Amino acid sequence: MKEYRVTVDGQTYTVIVEEIAPGKDRFAGTGVAPPAAPPSPAAASAPAAASPRETAAPQGSLPAAANALVVESPMPGEIIDLIVKPGDTVNEGDVLLILEAMKMENEITAPRAGTISAVHIRAGDTVGSGAPLVEIA
């Protein structure tokens, strides 16, 4: 565990952060429900009512690349600014979008250089942790 001092709106807080090992139940004792499991293949084939936002197609995509990297949301939040579009070339560290979480704006950056092959979100969308945001080929 690590201890940090954080100042928010002039108030200073001391927080203790615990790193969670992969596979450990991240939600145990937090009062937060874990994300729902993906539907089974049988459930996926059944028609389901979906909101318009859920049925909206991605903003665009290029032909799928075998080495495409899906950039996922590191936390739940709202997309407040989408900076890239399919076909854009990015370098490692370039800002792809701005995600607002807990009243803070977080820059989501490219983990590697490449070309944006798909964008799975739009400005104003609410995303969960691990949601696909963009693909870099």
N, C-alpha and C positions, 0 to 999 in steps of 0.2 A: 504494500500500500504506500501511496505517496500523499504527502500533505501539501496543499497549495493555498495561497492567499489570493482571493479574488475581490476586486472592488467593483460594485455595481451601483450606479447612481450615487456615488459618494459614500456608500456603505461598504465596509470591508468585512469579508467573511472568510473563515478558514474552512476549507473543505478537504476531506480525505477521499481519495480515489483509489479504487481497487481494480487492478487489471484482472480480467476474467479469461481463463484459459479456454481455448477452443473446445467446444463440446459441453462445457459446463453450462448449467441452466442459468442464463443471464437474468431471468425474471424472478427467480426464487426469492421470496421475502420482500419484493419491491412493491407489491400491490398493482403491478402492471401485467396485463394479460399478454402472453406471447403471441406472435403473429399466427394467424390461422394457417394450417397446413394446406398445401396445394390440393386442389380437388383430385379425386381418383380419376383414371381414364374414363370410367363409366359415367361419373358425374359430369366430367368435362364435355361428353358428347351429348348430354341432355340439354335441351334449350333452357335458358335461364333469363329472367328479366334483368336488365342492367341499366344503369343510369347512362345518360348521353355521354358523360365524361368517360365512363368505362368503355364505351363502344367506339369512341373517337379513335381514328387511325393515327399512327404516329405521323409527325409532320412530314416525313419523307424518308426515303432510304435509297441507298445505292445497292448494287448487287452484293449479296452476302459474301464476306471474305472468311476464309478458313481461320485466319489468325485474328479475327475481330475480338476486341476487348470490350466487355460491357462494363461501363462505369455505373456503380450502384450508389444509391443514397446512403450516406453513412448514418443518417438519423431521420426520424419522421419530421416533416415540416411542409412548408408551402414554397413552391417555385415562384420567386418574385421577378426574376429576370433570366431570360434564356439568351445567351450570347452567341452560341454557335448554331449552325444549320447544316444539314447534310451537304457534303462536298467541301466543307471548310477544312483547311489544313491547320493542324495545331501542333505546337511544340510541347514537350513535357513541361508542366507547370503553368501552362496557359489556363486562364479562367474560362470554364465552360458555361457555368450558370451560377446564379445566386439562390441559395436555399435559406429561407427564414425558419429558424427553429428557436423556440423559447425567447422570442423577441430579439434574436441576434441574427444578423445577416452573415451567412457562411459562404465563402467562395469555394466552389467545387472545381478542382483543377484537373487537368489532363495528367494521368499517371505516366503517359508515354507520348511520344510524337506519333503522328499519323493523320489520317483523313477521317472526318466524321462520316460514318456510313449510315447511321440511323439516329433519330431523336425520338425518344419514347414519351416525352412529356411536353407540356405547354406552360407558359406563364400563367399562374393562378391555380395550377394543379396542386393538390395535396398528395404527398407521397409518404409511404412508410419506410422504415429502415430496410435496406436491401432492395428497394424497388429499382428496376432498371431505368437509367436516365438517358444515357447516350451510348453509342457504340463507336469505337475507334478502330479502324482497320489499318 
